[in-house]
Each structure stands twice: as C-alpha cells, then as structure tokens.
C-alpha cells in the first residue's frame, strides 16, 4: 500500500499576515490525515539572489521570521531550504524509495514556493495535489488566486482542490 504524503510549505512566522492567518491552523489539522508529513522552512542566505535581485533581506538563518507558525506532528520531517522549490534530488529519491506517487501540498505562498514545488514534482513524474483551502500568499488574495489559476493550467484543474 502506498503511503500518503503531505508537504507543508513555508508556514513561518514572517509570512503570517491578514491573507495567510488561516493557514497555520489548517495545515496543523491536516497532518493527522497523512502517513508522512514533510515541512519546509525557508531561509535567505546572505549572498542569495533574493537579496541581490529582489532586495528581500528578511528570513536570515535563525531569525524570528523563519520560525514555524504551527506545531509539526511528532513524526513530521523538517526540511530547511533557501530556494522557492523544495524539490531536489534527495527529496525525489526519498519519495521514490517510499513508493510515493502523489504528494498533497499546502502552505505559503501559493504564487511562489507552493507553485514552484508543485511544478517541480510534476516535472519529475510525481503527481502534485494542491489543498487550496490550506494555502495563501503573504502578498495578498489576488496573488493567491493567480497562483491557483497558473497551477490549474500547468498541472491540471483536478489537481487543485478545496478552493
């Protein structure tokens, strides 16, 4: 039997605002419905392109911004990352080793890290499913909706649920 996988993306203190305040409670309650839970935590290295090209200096490693805004379950695995997507060779190898063919994604930002991770999973042949009710964008509702619209187009309308 294939294990069910939940991927909670970047639900961190520095991303919580009026447009994302609903996300921590929703992702926390989803954890018990899955066999495996992975949680990502974004940090912004000193010489990153976030700083150089975008001028974004928040989320320094160890800062308050990077703290998770919910309590991961006892068996959840935390992945620190410094890029939009958390999908890399190690993650893909882990999912394939565990015979995971479908990953449910939720978190912050629908228009950035959730979108990029879903597309990268799609690109390597792992089915992404977006749990839209447990996603948000710190940049606003229109950015969240734009992210969902792009995801529906690129990975399939049926892959975005609960919006």
Secondary structure, DSSP 8 states (H G I E B T S, - for coil): ----EEEEE--BGGG-STTTTTHHHHHHHHGGG-SEEEEEEE---TT-HIIIII------TTSGGGSBSS---TT-EEEEESSS----HHHHHHHHHTT--EEEEEEE-TTTHHHHHHHHHHHTT-EEEEEEEEEE-TT-HHHHHHHHHHHHHHH-GGGEE--
